[in-house]
Amino acid sequence: MIAERSTSVNRSFGVLRVMRLLKRSRSSVYWARSRRDVLPGPGHKRGPKTRFSDAELTEQIRGVLGVTPFVGEGHRKIWARLRLKGVRTSKQRTLRLMRAASLLAPGRAKRVLGPRVHDGTITPALPNVMWGTDATGVWTEREGMVTVFAAIDHATAECVWGHAAKYASRFEALEPLRQGVKKIFGSFAAGTAAGVQLRHDHGSQYVSDHFQSEIAFLGF
């Protein structure tokens, strides 16, 4: 239809007019024309063709490894050094050949862990058997970023006490425990929280001497 000529003006309709009426892109016409003389053939992998077979490339890799002063090398370094020698290949192929020939650098051995301390949940049957304490950052309009410390009962998931402070020091980390002990047990003295287990992460506030001495004084 594009090559057909108009009887009134004796001109071809053209690609632009026809594709505009059909509401199609002109690029599809030009692409079809470019593929007109292409003969169909068997499929092949895209990308540049290397002049080395797998066996030859493996020997090239062994040669690079033979001159390196290190015990083991990763496939990325070997791939880069092959490029410096004028051997062009892909990182994926280098990795595949090095893995097949057991030429990769030795990896870190997997640690064998002991038995699990618990099954993923720690929920005592009664309250005041185990508490947990942690901190999180919160943004406020007046003070900006502040730190909120909280003490939680593992049995009831109740917040025993919370404390917000501008600076996350070891003294501020103790405040929810001090106030929680006074609230739950009615007093603040040596051994008041005896028998209560306390869980915390190994943050700098919690492993400090001041924090550890205070919870030992309270009986945790």
C-alpha positions, 0 to 999 in steps of 0.5 A: 500500500505504501508503494501504491500511487494516488490517482488524483495527484499521481504520487505514492502514498508514502510511509508517513501517511500510511503508518499515520492512518494505521496508527503504527510506528514507521520503525517497524517498516524500516526494520522489516526492510532491513531484515528482508535480505537476511537469511535465516540460520541456526542460532548462536551465542551472542557476543565476541568469539574467543580464539581459545577453547575451554582447555586452552583457556584453562591452561592460560589461567594456570599460567597466571596462577603460576606466577602470582605470589599469592596462595589463591586468587579469585576469578575477577583478578584472574580475568583482569590479568588475562586481559592484560595478557591480551586474552579476552574472555568473560568473568563468567567463563573464567569463574566456570573454568576455575571452578571446574578445575578446582583453581578457585581460592579456598573459601572460609570453612563453614562453622559448626555451631553447637546446640541452639540455646532456644527454639527461636522464642523465649516466653517464660510461663510467668512474669518477672522471670526474664526481662529484656532491654534495648534501645532505638532511635526516634526523631522528634520535632523539638529535640531532633534525634533521641534514643528511647530505652525500654525494658520489656517483660518476656512473658507478658510483652509489657513495657516495664518502663521506658526512658527517652534521652538525648544522649545514649549513655550507660547511665540513660540505659540503666534508667528503665531498669531502675524505674521498672524495679521500683515499679514492680517490686516496690523498692530500690535496694540491693538484690531487689530483682534477685531471680530475674534474668536480664537479656540485652545485646552487647552494645557499649552501654550494656557491657560497660562496668557501670551498667554491669555493676548496677544490675549485679547490685539489683540482683539481675 
